[in-house]
């Protein structure tokens, strides 16, 4: 479970390396490496082609706050105000940004339904 956090200044959370070259993150809340909320900043020119198409076992929601992001599979370019919600296993990417971009990302494990 994520820790309890009342309103706080996000600027007080330091930027950290994300593990992806050129991508830094501010983790705002986390239960583990999968269940988290973060702001991710991609530097100008980041290209994730080497990683290929991405799939993961968690739900991922992404909201673009600044910049541009191009899906290299579809050829579509997205900007400020674009949103994605990806269920577990959904293929997406790879991506490239020309000017850089900043996004809010929320990740969580899908909860089983009770069948009601």
PDB file as gemmi writes it, atoms N, CA and C in Angstrom:
CRYST1    1.000    1.000    1.000  90.00  90.00  90.00 P 1                      
ATOM      1  N   UNK A   1       0.839  -1.177   0.000  1.00  0.00           N  
ATOM      2  CA  UNK A   1       0.000   0.000   0.000  1.00  0.00           C  
ATOM      3  C   UNK A   1       0.889   1.247   0.000  1.00  0.00           C  
ATOM      4  N   UNK A   2       0.484   2.251  -0.765  1.00  0.00           N  
ATOM      5  CA  UNK A   2       1.230   3.511  -0.774  1.00  0.00           C  
ATOM      6  C   UNK A   2       1.127   4.191   0.586  1.00  0.00           C  
ATOM      7  N   UNK A   3       2.188   4.945   0.901  1.00  0.00           N  
ATOM      8  CA  UNK A   3       2.182   5.675   2.159  1.00  0.00           C  
ATOM      9  C   UNK A   3       1.185   6.831   2.098  1.00  0.00           C  
ATOM     10  N   UNK A   4       0.702   7.220   3.261  1.00  0.00           N  
ATOM     11  CA  UNK A   4      -0.205   8.362   3.354  1.00  0.00           C  
ATOM     12  C   UNK A   4       0.591   9.647   3.184  1.00  0.00           C  
ATOM     13  N   UNK A   5       0.104  10.538   2.329  1.00  0.00           N  
ATOM     14  CA  UNK A   5       0.780  11.829   2.114  1.00  0.00           C  
ATOM     15  C   UNK A   5      -0.291  12.879   1.896  1.00  0.00           C  
ATOM     16  N   UNK A   6      -0.320  13.865   2.753  1.00  0.00           N  
ATOM     17  CA  UNK A   6      -1.209  15.006   2.548  1.00  0.00           C  
ATOM     18  C   UNK A   6      -0.511  15.937   1.567  1.00  0.00           C  
ATOM     19  N   UNK A   7      -1.136  17.010   1.167  1.00  0.00           N  
ATOM     20  CA  UNK A   7      -0.541  17.922   0.195  1.00  0.00           C  
ATOM     21  C   UNK A   7       0.877  18.310   0.589  1.00  0.00           C  
ATOM     22  N   UNK A   8       1.763  18.328  -0.396  1.00  0.00           N  
ATOM     23  CA  UNK A   8       3.148  18.745  -0.177  1.00  0.00           C  
ATOM     24  C   UNK A   8       3.675  19.340  -1.478  1.00  0.00           C  
ATOM     25  N   UNK A   9       4.713  20.120  -1.374  1.00  0.00           N  
ATOM     26  CA  UNK A   9       5.303  20.765  -2.553  1.00  0.00           C  
ATOM     27  C   UNK A   9       6.136  19.750  -3.332  1.00  0.00           C  
ATOM     28  N   UNK A  10       5.714  19.447  -4.529  1.00  0.00           N  
ATOM     29  CA  UNK A  10       6.415  18.479  -5.376  1.00  0.00           C  
ATOM     30  C   UNK A  10       7.840  18.943  -5.660  1.00  0.00           C  
ATOM     31  N   UNK A  11       8.050  20.242  -5.741  1.00  0.00           N  
ATOM     32  CA  UNK A  11       9.389  20.776  -6.008  1.00  0.00           C  
ATOM     33  C   UNK A  11      10.395  20.346  -4.946  1.00  0.00           C  
ATOM     34  N   UNK A  12       9.916  19.956  -3.771  1.00  0.00           N  
ATOM     35  CA  UNK A  12      10.798  19.499  -2.703  1.00  0.00           C  
ATOM     36  C   UNK A  12      11.298  18.076  -2.887  1.00  0.00           C  
ATOM     37  N   UNK A  13      10.729  17.352  -3.838  1.00  0.00           N  
ATOM     38  CA  UNK A  13      11.156  15.978  -4.118  1.00  0.00           C  
ATOM     39  C   UNK A  13      12.284  16.053  -5.149  1.00  0.00           C  
ATOM     40  N   UNK A  14      13.463  15.541  -4.832  1.00  0.00           N  
ATOM     41  CA  UNK A  14      14.584  15.665  -5.778  1.00  0.00           C  
ATOM     42  C   UNK A  14      14.382  14.800  -7.028  1.00  0.00           C  
ATOM     43  N   UNK A  15      14.912  15.285  -8.142  1.00  0.00           N  
ATOM     44  CA  UNK A  15      14.939  14.486  -9.361  1.00  0.00           C  
ATOM     45  C   UNK A  15      15.965  13.374  -9.174  1.00  0.00           C  
ATOM     46  N   UNK A  16      15.643  12.172  -9.656  1.00  0.00           N  
ATOM     47  CA  UNK A  16      16.546  11.026  -9.557  1.00  0.00           C  
ATOM     48  C   UNK A  16      16.610  10.340 -10.916  1.00  0.00           C  
ATOM     49  N   UNK A  17      17.675   9.592 -11.146  1.00  0.00           N  
ATOM     50  CA  UNK A  17      17.787   8.804 -12.374  1.00  0.00           C  
ATOM     51  C   UNK A  17      16.713   7.717 -12.338  1.00  0.00           C  
ATOM     52  N   UNK A  18      16.106   7.440 -13.478  1.00  0.00           N  
ATOM     53  CA  UNK A  18      15.011   6.466 -13.539  1.00  0.00           C  
ATOM     54  C   UNK A  18      15.476   5.075 -13.943  1.00  0.00           C  
ATOM     55  N   UNK A  19      16.694   4.973 -14.449  1.00  0.00           N  
ATOM     56  CA  UNK A  19      17.155   3.702 -14.996  1.00  0.00           C  
ATOM     57  C   UNK A  19      17.090   3.683 -16.517  1.00  0.00           C  
ATOM     58  N   UNK A  20      16.399   4.668 -17.095  1.00  0.00           N  
ATOM     59  CA  UNK A  20      16.347   4.827 -18.552  1.00  0.00           C  
ATOM     60  C   UNK A  20      17.199   6.048 -18.889  1.00  0.00           C  
ATOM     61  N   UNK A  21      18.212   5.905 -19.741  1.00  0.00           N  
ATOM     62  CA  UNK A  21      19.076   7.050 -20.058  1.00  0.00           C  
ATOM     63  C   UNK A  21      18.273   8.254 -20.550  1.00  0.00           C  
ATOM     64  N   UNK A  22      18.522   9.410 -19.947  1.00  0.00           N  
ATOM     65  CA  UNK A  22      17.853  10.641 -20.337  1.00  0.00           C  
ATOM     66  C   UNK A  22      16.512  10.878 -19.673  1.00  0.00           C  
ATOM     67  N   UNK A  23      16.084   9.951 -18.826  1.00  0.00           N  
ATOM     68  CA  UNK A  23      14.799  10.098 -18.132  1.00  0.00           C  
ATOM     69  C   UNK A  23      15.057  10.203 -16.639  1.00  0.00           C  
ATOM     70  N   UNK A  24      14.589  11.316 -16.057  1.00  0.00           N  
ATOM     71  CA  UNK A  24      14.699  11.530 -14.612  1.00  0.00           C  
ATOM     72  C   UNK A  24      13.296  11.499 -14.025  1.00  0.00           C  
ATOM     73  N   UNK A  25      13.205  11.222 -12.730  1.00  0.00           N  
ATOM     74  CA  UNK A  25      11.894  11.088 -12.109  1.00  0.00           C  
ATOM     75  C   UNK A  25      11.854  11.700 -10.719  1.00  0.00           C  
ATOM     76  N   UNK A  26      10.656  12.108 -10.350  1.00  0.00           N  
ATOM     77  CA  UNK A  26      10.333  12.494  -8.976  1.00  0.00           C  
ATOM     78  C   UNK A  26       9.258  11.515  -8.528  1.00  0.00           C  
ATOM     79  N   UNK A  27       9.602  10.576  -7.655  1.00  0.00           N  
ATOM     80  CA  UNK A  27       8.613   9.624  -7.157  1.00  0.00           C  
ATOM     81  C   UNK A  27       7.853  10.315  -6.033  1.00  0.00           C  
ATOM     82  N   UNK A  28       6.554  10.483  -6.242  1.00  0.00           N  
ATOM     83  CA  UNK A  28       5.720  11.206  -5.289  1.00  0.00           C  
ATOM     84  C   UNK A  28       5.151  10.296  -4.217  1.00  0.00           C  
ATOM     85  N   UNK A  29       4.876   9.055  -4.595  1.00  0.00           N  
ATOM     86  CA  UNK A  29       4.313   8.083  -3.663  1.00  0.00           C  
ATOM     87  C   UNK A  29       4.580   6.697  -4.234  1.00  0.00           C  
ATOM     88  N   UNK A  30       4.935   5.754  -3.369  1.00  0.00           N  
ATOM     89  CA  UNK A  30       5.222   4.402  -3.858  1.00  0.00           C  
ATOM     90  C   UNK A  30       4.964   3.371  -2.774  1.00  0.00           C  
ATOM     91  N   UNK A  31       4.520   2.202  -3.211  1.00  0.00           N  
ATOM     92  CA  UNK A  31       4.413   1.047  -2.328  1.00  0.00           C  
ATOM     93  C   UNK A  31       5.581   0.107  -2.596  1.00  0.00           C  
ATOM     94  N   UNK A  32       6.024   0.071  -3.856  1.00  0.00           N  
ATOM     95  CA  UNK A  32       7.151  -0.755  -4.283  1.00  0.00           C  
ATOM     96  C   UNK A  32       7.608  -0.220  -5.638  1.00  0.00           C  
ATOM     97  N   UNK A  33       8.417  -0.985  -6.356  1.00  0.00           N  
ATOM     98  CA  UNK A  33       8.937  -0.513  -7.647  1.00  0.00           C  
ATOM     99  C   UNK A  33       7.871  -0.453  -8.734  1.00  0.00           C  
ATOM    100  N   UNK A  34       6.756  -1.147  -8.537  1.00  0.00           N  
ATOM    101  CA  UNK A  34       5.685  -1.159  -9.535  1.00  0.00           C  
ATOM    102  C   UNK A  34       4.591  -0.164  -9.177  1.00  0.00           C  
ATOM    103  N   UNK A  35       4.084  -0.233  -7.960  1.00  0.00           N  
ATOM    104  CA  UNK A  35       2.967   0.616  -7.537  1.00  0.00           C  
ATOM    105  C   UNK A  35       3.530   1.967  -7.119  1.00  0.00           C  
ATOM    106  N   UNK A  36       3.332   2.967  -7.998  1.00  0.00           N  
ATOM    107  CA  UNK A  36       3.892   4.286  -7.698  1.00  0.00           C  
ATOM    108  C   UNK A  36       3.203   5.369  -8.504  1.00  0.00           C  
ATOM    109  N   UNK A  37       3.421   6.588  -8.050  1.00  0.00           N  
ATOM    110  CA  UNK A  37       3.034   7.792  -8.779  1.00  0.00           C  
ATOM    111  C   UNK A  37       4.300   8.614  -8.922  1.00  0.00           C  
ATOM    112  N   UNK A  38       4.575   9.067 -10.149  1.00  0.00           N  
ATOM    113  CA  UNK A  38       5.794   9.833 -10.367  1.00  0.00           C  
ATOM    114  C   UNK A  38       5.579  10.894 -11.439  1.00  0.00           C  
ATOM    115  N   UNK A  39       6.457  11.878 -11.422  1.00  0.00           N  
ATOM    116  CA  UNK A  39       6.594  12.814 -12.524  1.00  0.00           C  
ATOM    117  C   UNK A  39       7.883  12.407 -13.221  1.00  0.00           C  
ATOM    118  N   UNK A  40       7.801  12.137 -14.513  1.00  0.00           N  
ATOM    119  CA  UNK A  40       8.981  11.738 -15.288  1.00  0.00           C  
ATOM    120  C   UNK A  40       9.304  12.842 -16.287  1.00  0.00           C  
ATOM    121  N   UNK A  41      10.578  13.161 -16.397  1.00  0.00           N  
ATOM    122  CA  UNK A  41      11.037  14.183 -17.347  1.00  0.00           C  
ATOM    123  C   UNK A  41      12.003  13.533 -18.328  1.00  0.00           C  
ATOM    124  N   UNK A  42      11.626  13.543 -19.602  1.00  0.00           N  
ATOM    125  CA  UNK A  42      12.463  12.999 -20.667  1.00  0.00           C  
ATOM    126  C   UNK A  42      13.239  14.146 -21.280  1.00  0.00           C  
ATOM    127  N   UNK A  43      14.540  14.021 -21.380  1.00  0.00           N  
ATOM    128  CA  UNK A  43      15.382  15.044 -22.007  1.00  0.00           C  
ATOM    129  C   UNK A  43      15.118  15.082 -23.510  1.00  0.00           C  
ATOM    130  N   UNK A  44      15.405  16.212 -24.120  1.00  0.00           N  
ATOM    131  CA  UNK A  44      15.274  16.339 -25.574  1.00  0.00           C  
ATOM    132  C   UNK A  44      16.091  15.245 -26.255  1.00  0.00           C  
ATOM    133  N   UNK A  45      15.487  14.595 -27.250  1.00  0.00           N  
ATOM    134  CA  UNK A  45      16.188  13.588 -28.031  1.00  0.00           C  
ATOM    135  C   UNK A  45      16.129  12.169 -27.498  1.00  0.00           C  
ATOM    136  N   UNK A  46      15.503  11.936 -26.342  1.00  0.00           N  
ATOM    137  CA  UNK A  46      15.418  10.564 -25.828  1.00  0.00           C  
ATOM    138  C   UNK A  46      14.654   9.709 -26.839  1.00  0.00           C  
ATOM    139  N   UNK A  47      15.183   8.510 -27.089  1.00  0.00           N  
ATOM    140  CA  UNK A  47      14.606   7.565 -28.038  1.00  0.00           C  
ATOM    141  C   UNK A  47      14.705   6.182 -27.407  1.00  0.00           C  
ATOM    142  N   UNK A  48      13.564   5.511 -27.233  1.00  0.00           N  
ATOM    143  CA  UNK A  48      13.563   4.199 -26.574  1.00  0.00           C  
ATOM    144  C   UNK A  48      13.500   3.047 -27.580  1.00  0.00           C  
ATOM    145  N   UNK A  49      13.926   3.290 -28.819  1.00  0.00           N  
ATOM    146  CA  UNK A  49      13.871   2.255 -29.859  1.00  0.00           C  
ATOM    147  C   UNK A  49      14.575   0.969 -29.451  1.00  0.00           C  
ATOM    148  N   UNK A  50      15.697   1.091 -28.747  1.00  0.00           N  
ATOM    149  CA  UNK A  50      16.447  -0.110 -28.339  1.00  0.00           C  
ATOM    150  C   UNK A  50      15.614  -1.042 -27.478  1.00  0.00           C  
ATOM    151  N   UNK A  51      14.695  -0.495 -26.696  1.00  0.00           N  
ATOM    152  CA  UNK A  51      13.847  -1.313 -25.821  1.00  0.00           C  
ATOM    153  C   UNK A  51      12.744  -2.009 -26.603  1.00  0.00           C  
ATOM    154  N   UNK A  52      12.453  -1.532 -27.810  1.00  0.00           N  
ATOM    155  CA  UNK A  52      11.386  -2.124 -28.612  1.00  0.00           C  
ATOM    156  C   UNK A  52      10.014  -1.821 -28.032  1.00  0.00           C  
ATOM    157  N   UNK A  53       9.045  -2.621 -28.449  1.00  0.00           N  
ATOM    158  CA  UNK A  53       7.682  -2.474 -27.938  1.00  0.00           C  
ATOM    159  C   UNK A  53       7.679  -2.894 -26.471  1.00  0.00           C  
ATOM    160  N   UNK A  54       6.966  -2.130 -25.654  1.00  0.00           N  
ATOM    161  CA  UNK A  54       6.964  -2.324 -24.202  1.00  0.00           C  
ATOM    162  C   UNK A  54       5.665  -3.007 -23.775  1.00  0.00           C  
ATOM    163  N   UNK A  55       5.776  -3.937 -22.832  1.00  0.00           N  
ATOM    164  CA  UNK A  55       4.617  -4.563 -22.174  1.00  0.00           C  
ATOM    165  C   UNK A  55       4.985  -4.717 -20.711  1.00  0.00           C  
ATOM    166  N   UNK A  56       4.022  -4.553 -19.832  1.00  0.00           N  
ATOM    167  CA  UNK A  56       4.285  -4.792 -18.413  1.00  0.00           C  
ATOM    168  C   UNK A  56       3.040  -5.342 -17.739  1.00  0.00           C  
ATOM    169  N   UNK A  57       3.218  -5.826 -16.542  1.00  0.00           N  
ATOM    170  CA  UNK A  57       2.158  -6.531 -15.821  1.00  0.00           C  
ATOM    171  C   UNK A  57       1.403  -5.647 -14.841  1.00  0.00           C  
ATOM    172  N   UNK A  58       1.345  -4.361 -15.098  1.00  0.00           N  
ATOM    173  CA  UNK A  58       0.604  -3.447 -14.232  1.00  0.00           C  
ATOM    174  C   UNK A  58      -0.155  -2.453 -15.095  1.00  0.00           C  
ATOM    175  N   UNK A  59      -1.141  -1.804 -14.492  1.00  0.00           N  
ATOM    176  CA  UNK A  59      -1.868  -0.733 -15.168  1.00  0.00           C  
ATOM    177  C   UNK A  59      -0.989   0.508 -15.121  1.00  0.00           C  
ATOM    178  N   UNK A  60      -0.928   1.232 -16.228  1.00  0.00           N  
ATOM    179  CA  UNK A  60      -0.134   2.457 -16.300  1.00  0.00           C  
ATOM    180  C   UNK A  60      -1.004   3.561 -16.893  1.00  0.00           C  
ATOM    181  N   UNK A  61      -1.104   4.667 -16.163  1.00  0.00           N  
ATOM    182  CA  UNK A  61      -1.798   5.848 -16.661  1.00  0.00           C  
ATOM    183  C   UNK A  61      -0.769   6.953 -16.826  1.00  0.00           C  
ATOM    184  N   UNK A  62      -0.827   7.653 -17.955  1.00  0.00           N  
ATOM    185  CA  UNK A  62       0.153   8.693 -18.266  1.00  0.00           C  
ATOM    186  C   UNK A  62      -0.590   9.933 -18.753  1.00  0.00           C  
ATOM    187  N   UNK A  63      -0.211  11.094 -18.208  1.00  0.00           N  
ATOM    188  CA  UNK A  63      -0.778  12.377 -18.622  1.00  0.00           C  
ATOM    189  C   UNK A  63       0.376  13.306 -18.973  1.00  0.00           C  
ATOM    190  N   UNK A  64       0.410  13.794 -20.208  1.00  0.00           N  
ATOM    191  CA  UNK A  64       1.513  14.654 -20.658  1.00  0.00           C  
ATOM    192  C   UNK A  64       1.311  16.089 -20.175  1.00  0.00           C  
ATOM    193  N   UNK A  65       2.297  16.580 -19.447  1.00  0.00           N  
ATOM    194  CA  UNK A  65       2.257  17.920 -18.863  1.00  0.00           C  
ATOM    195  C   UNK A  65       2.980  18.955 -19.718  1.00  0.00           C  
ATOM    196  N   UNK A  66       4.051  18.534 -20.403  1.00  0.00           N  
ATOM    197  CA  UNK A  66       4.873  19.435 -21.226  1.00  0.00           C  
ATOM    198  C   UNK A  66       5.487  18.637 -22.364  1.00  0.00           C  
ATOM    199  N   UNK A  67       5.761  19.314 -23.468  1.00  0.00           N  
ATOM    200  CA  UNK A  67       6.586  18.735 -24.518  1.00  0.00           C  
ATOM    201  C   UNK A  67       5.847  17.867 -25.512  1.00  0.00           C  
ATOM    202  N   UNK A  68       6.613  16.993 -26.171  1.00  0.00           N  
ATOM    203  CA  UNK A  68       6.105  16.126 -27.231  1.00  0.00           C  
ATOM    204  C   UNK A  68       6.575  14.698 -26.996  1.00  0.00           C  
ATOM    205  N   UNK A  69       5.773  13.739 -27.443  1.00  0.00           N  
ATOM    206  CA  UNK A  69       6.128  12.324 -27.350  1.00  0.00           C  
ATOM    207  C   UNK A  69       5.583  11.633 -28.591  1.00  0.00           C  
ATOM    208  N   UNK A  70       6.463  10.986 -29.360  1.00  0.00           N  
ATOM    209  CA  UNK A  70       6.052  10.299 -30.585  1.00  0.00           C  
ATOM    210  C   UNK A  70       6.122   8.802 -30.374  1.00  0.00           C  
ATOM    211  N   UNK A  71       5.015   8.117 -30.682  1.00  0.00           N  
ATOM    212  CA  UNK A  71       4.966   6.656 -30.673  1.00  0.00           C  
ATOM    213  C   UNK A  71       5.559   6.204 -32.005  1.00  0.00           C  
ATOM    214  N   UNK A  72       6.701   5.552 -31.969  1.00  0.00           N  
ATOM    215  CA  UNK A  72       7.404   5.172 -33.195  1.00  0.00           C  
ATOM    216  C   UNK A  72       6.735   4.020 -33.930  1.00  0.00           C  
ATOM    217  N   UNK A  73       5.836   3.289 -33.278  1.00  0.00           N  
ATOM    218  CA  UNK A  73       5.095   2.227 -33.949  1.00  0.00           C  
ATOM    219  C   UNK A  73       3.946   2.806 -34.763  1.00  0.00           C  
ATOM    220  N   UNK A  74       3.166   3.696 -34.152  1.00  0.00           N  
ATOM    221  CA  UNK A  74       1.997   4.268 -34.838  1.00  0.00           C  
ATOM    222  C   UNK A  74       2.329   5.515 -35.648  1.00  0.00           C  
ATOM    223  N   UNK A  75       3.452   6.178 -35.309  1.00  0.00           N  
ATOM    224  CA  UNK A  75       3.800   7.432 -35.967  1.00  0.00           C  
ATOM    225  C   UNK A  75       3.061   8.637 -35.412  1.00  0.00           C  
ATOM    226  N   UNK A  76       2.221   8.438 -34.415  1.00  0.00           N  
ATOM    227  CA  UNK A  76       1.456   9.530 -33.801  1.00  0.00           C  
ATOM    228  C   UNK A  76       2.334  10.317 -32.839  1.00  0.00           C  
ATOM    229  N   UNK A  77       2.162  11.645 -32.837  1.00  0.00           N  
ATOM    230  CA  UNK A  77       2.857  12.503 -31.881  1.00  0.00           C  
ATOM    231  C   UNK A  77       1.828  13.115 -30.950  1.00  0.00           C  
ATOM    232  N   UNK A  78       2.139  13.092 -29.663  1.00  0.00           N  
ATOM    233  CA  UNK A  78       1.233  13.582 -28.625  1.00  0.00           C  
ATOM    234  C   UNK A  78       1.873  14.752 -27.904  1.00  0.00           C  
ATOM    235  N   UNK A  79       1.033  15.603 -27.327  1.00  0.00           N  
ATOM    236  CA  UNK A  79       1.533  16.781 -26.628  1.00  0.00           C  
ATOM    237  C   UNK A  79       0.776  17.035 -25.346  1.00  0.00           C  
ATOM    238  N   UNK A  80       0.918  18.245 -24.843  1.00  0.00           N  
ATOM    239  CA  UNK A  80       0.308  18.650 -23.579  1.00  0.00           C  
ATOM    240  C   UNK A  80      -1.180  18.294 -23.575  1.00  0.00           C  
ATOM    241  N   UNK A  81      -1.614  17.664 -22.485  1.00  0.00           N  
ATOM    242  CA  UNK A  81      -3.016  17.317 -22.322  1.00  0.00           C  
ATOM    243  C   UNK A  81      -3.402  15.950 -22.847  1.00  0.00           C  
ATOM    244  N   UNK A  82      -2.492  15.237 -23.505  1.00  0.00           N  
ATOM    245  CA  UNK A  82      -2.802  13.883 -23.964  1.00  0.00           C  
ATOM    246  C   UNK A  82      -2.664  12.904 -22.795  1.00  0.00           C  
ATOM    247  N   UNK A  83      -3.498  11.860 -22.833  1.00  0.00           N  
ATOM    248  CA  UNK A  83      -3.594  10.893 -21.734  1.00  0.00           C  
ATOM    249  C   UNK A  83      -3.638   9.484 -22.311  1.00  0.00           C  
ATOM    250  N   UNK A  84      -3.033   8.538 -21.586  1.00  0.00           N  
ATOM    251  CA  UNK A  84      -3.095   7.121 -21.954  1.00  0.00           C  
ATOM    252  C   UNK A  84      -3.390   6.297 -20.710  1.00  0.00           C  
ATOM    253  N   UNK A  85      -4.171   5.231 -20.880  1.00  0.00           N  
ATOM    254  CA  UNK A  85      -4.407   4.253 -19.813  1.00  0.00           C  
ATOM    255  C   UNK A  85      -4.148   2.882 -20.423  1.00  0.00           C  
ATOM    256  N   UNK A  86      -3.144   2.186 -19.896  1.00  0.00           N  
ATOM    257  CA  UNK A  86      -2.702   0.926 -20.480  1.00  0.00           C  
ATOM    258  C   UNK A  86      -2.909  -0.217 -19.498  1.00  0.00           C  
ATOM    259  N   UNK A  87      -3.783  -1.170 -19.835  1.00  0.00           N  
ATOM    260  CA  UNK A  87      -3.950  -2.327 -18.963  1.00  0.00           C  
ATOM    261  C   UNK A  87      -2.730  -3.245 -19.039  1.00  0.00           C  
ATOM    262  N   UNK A  88      -2.597  -4.176 -18.106  1.00  0.00           N  
ATOM    263  CA  UNK A  88      -1.466  -5.102 -18.133  1.00  0.00           C  
ATOM    264  C   UNK A  88      -1.372  -5.813 -19.487  1.00  0.00           C  
ATOM    265  N   UNK A  89      -0.151  -5.895 -20.015  1.00  0.00           N  
ATOM    266  CA  UNK A  89       0.096  -6.609 -21.261  1.00  0.00           C  
ATOM    267  C   UNK A  89      -0.121  -5.807 -22.531  1.00  0.00           C  
ATOM    268  N   UNK A  90      -0.655  -4.585 -22.427  1.00  0.00           N  
ATOM    269  CA  UNK A  90      -0.910  -3.786 -23.632  1.00  0.00           C  
ATOM    270  C   UNK A  90       0.411  -3.352 -24.265  1.00  0.00           C  
ATOM    271  N   UNK A  91       0.626  -3.681 -25.559  1.00  0.00           N  
ATOM    272  CA  UNK A  91       1.861  -3.239 -26.221  1.00  0.00           C  
ATOM    273  C   UNK A  91       1.813  -1.732 -26.488  1.00  0.00           C  
ATOM    274  N   UNK A  92       2.940  -1.057 -26.280  1.00  0.00           N  
ATOM    275  CA  UNK A  92       3.050   0.374 -26.569  1.00  0.00           C  
ATOM    276  C   UNK A  92       4.512   0.734 -26.805  1.00  0.00           C  
ATOM    277  N   UNK A  93       4.698   1.871 -27.509  1.00  0.00           N  
ATOM    278  CA  UNK A  93       6.053   2.309 -27.820  1.00  0.00           C  
ATOM    279  C   UNK A  93       6.635   1.519 -28.980  1.00  0.00           C  
ATOM    280  N   UNK A  94       7.923   1.707 -29.193  1.00  0.00           N  
ATOM    281  CA  UNK A  94       8.857   2.601 -28.509  1.00  0.00           C  
ATOM    282  C   UNK A  94       8.532   4.069 -28.804  1.00  0.00           C  
ATOM    283  N   UNK A  95       9.204   4.956 -28.053  1.00  0.00           N  
ATOM    284  CA  UNK A  95       8.916   6.388 -28.112  1.00  0.00           C  
ATOM    285  C   UNK A  95      10.170   7.208 -28.383  1.00  0.00           C  
ATOM    286  N   UNK A  96       9.902   8.431 -28.871  1.00  0.00           N  
ATOM    287  CA  UNK A  96      10.967   9.415 -29.044  1.00  0.00           C  
ATOM    288  C   UNK A  96      10.372  10.784 -28.720  1.00  0.00           C  
ATOM    289  N   UNK A  97      11.186  11.660 -28.146  1.00  0.00           N  
ATOM    290  CA  UNK A  97      10.784  13.046 -27.946  1.00  0.00           C  
ATOM    291  C   UNK A  97      11.826  13.950 -28.589  1.00  0.00           C  
ATOM    292  N   UNK A  98      11.364  14.952 -29.302  1.00  0.00           N  
ATOM    293  CA  UNK A  98      12.269  15.905 -29.945  1.00  0.00           C  
ATOM    294  C   UNK A  98      12.692  16.968 -28.939  1.00  0.00           C  
ATOM    295  N   UNK A  99      11.718  17.633 -28.334  1.00  0.00           N  
ATOM    296  CA  UNK A  99      11.996  18.762 -27.437  1.00  0.00           C  
ATOM    297  C   UNK A  99      12.112  18.359 -25.975  1.00  0.00           C  
ATOM    298  N   UNK A 100      11.801  17.093 -25.666  1.00  0.00           N  
ATOM    299  CA  UNK A 100      11.714  16.656 -24.278  1.00  0.00           C  
ATOM    300  C   UNK A 100      10.263  16.681 -23.846  1.00  0.00           C  
ATOM    301  N   UNK A 101       9.951  16.011 -22.753  1.00  0.00           N  
ATOM    302  CA  UNK A 101       8.582  16.023 -22.250  1.00  0.00           C  
ATOM    303  C   UNK A 101       8.579  15.712 -20.756  1.00  0.00           C  
ATOM    304  N   UNK A 102       7.496  16.128 -20.123  1.00  0.00           N  
ATOM    305  CA  UNK A 102       7.270  15.848 -18.708  1.00  0.00           C  
ATOM    306  C   UNK A 102       5.895  15.215 -18.598  1.00  0.00           C  
ATOM    307  N   UNK A 103       5.794  14.148 -17.816  1.00  0.00           N  
ATOM    308  CA  UNK A 103       4.524  13.434 -17.688  1.00  0.00           C  
ATOM    309  C   UNK A 103       4.269  13.012 -16.248  1.00  0.00           C  
ATOM    310  N   UNK A 104       2.994  12.939 -15.908  1.00  0.00           N  
ATOM    311  CA  UNK A 104       2.562  12.344 -14.650  1.00  0.00           C  
ATOM    312  C   UNK A 104       2.232  10.899 -14.960  1.00  0.00           C  
ATOM    313  N   UNK A 105       2.801   9.981 -14.189  1.00  0.00           N  
ATOM    314  CA  UNK A 105       2.593   8.558 -14.428  1.00  0.00           C  
ATOM    315  C   UNK A 105       2.110   7.904 -13.145  1.00  0.00           C  
ATOM    316  N   UNK A 106       1.027   7.126 -13.261  1.00  0.00           N  
ATOM    317  CA  UNK A 106       0.461   6.395 -12.126  1.00  0.00           C  
ATOM    318  C   UNK A 106       0.446   4.923 -12.504  1.00  0.00           C  
ATOM    319  N   UNK A 107       1.043   4.089 -11.658  1.00  0.00           N  
ATOM    320  CA  UNK A 107       1.113   2.642 -11.905  1.00  0.00           C  
ATOM    321  C   UNK A 107       0.475   1.905 -10.729  1.00  0.00           C  
ATOM    322  N   UNK A 108      -0.274   0.860 -11.049  1.00  0.00           N  
ATOM    323  CA  UNK A 108      -0.862   0.043  -9.991  1.00  0.00           C  
ATOM    324  C   UNK A 108      -1.186  -1.342 -10.532  1.00  0.00           C  
ATOM    325  N   UNK A 109      -1.346  -2.276  -9.621  1.00  0.00           N  
ATOM    326  CA  UNK A 109      -1.738  -3.634  -9.991  1.00  0.00           C  
ATOM    327  C   UNK A 109      -3.258  -3.678 -10.072  1.00  0.00           C  
ATOM    328  N   UNK A 110      -3.744  -4.345 -11.086  1.00  0.00           N  
ATOM    329  CA  UNK A 110      -5.188  -4.471 -11.241  1.00  0.00           C  
ATOM    330  C   UNK A 110      -5.737  -5.358 -10.129  1.00  0.00           C  
ATOM    331  N   UNK A 111      -6.829  -4.927  -9.522  1.00  0.00           N  
ATOM    332  CA  UNK A 111      -7.449  -5.702  -8.449  1.00  0.00           C  
ATOM    333  C   UNK A 111      -8.441  -6.694  -9.053  1.00  0.00           C  
ATOM    334  N   UNK A 112      -8.448  -7.940  -8.558  1.00  0.00           N  
ATOM    335  CA  UNK A 112      -9.427  -8.902  -9.063  1.00  0.00           C  
ATOM    336  C   UNK A 112     -10.839  -8.440  -8.709  1.00  0.00           C  
ATOM    337  N   UNK A 113     -11.776  -8.684  -9.620  1.00  0.00           N  
ATOM    338  CA  UNK A 113     -13.164  -8.314  -9.339  1.00  0.00           C  
ATOM    339  C   UNK A 113     -13.839  -9.429  -8.566  1.00  0.00           C  
ATOM    340  N   UNK A 114     -14.864  -9.066  -7.824  1.00  0.00           N  
ATOM    341  CA  UNK A 114     -15.558 -10.049  -6.984  1.00  0.00           C  
ATOM    342  C   UNK A 114     -16.616 -10.812  -7.763  1.00  0.00           C  
ATOM    343  N   UNK A 115     -16.826 -10.446  -9.036  1.00  0.00           N  
ATOM    344  CA  UNK A 115     -17.818 -11.149  -9.840  1.00  0.00           C  
ATOM    345  C   UNK A 115     -19.221 -10.619  -9.630  1.00  0.00           C  
ATOM    346  N   UNK A 116     -19.348  -9.492  -8.961  1.00  0.00           N  
ATOM    347  CA  UNK A 116     -20.675  -8.912  -8.697  1.00  0.00           C  
ATOM    348  C   UNK A 116     -21.101  -8.065  -9.860  1.00  0.00           C  
TER     349      UNK A 116                                                      
END                                                                             
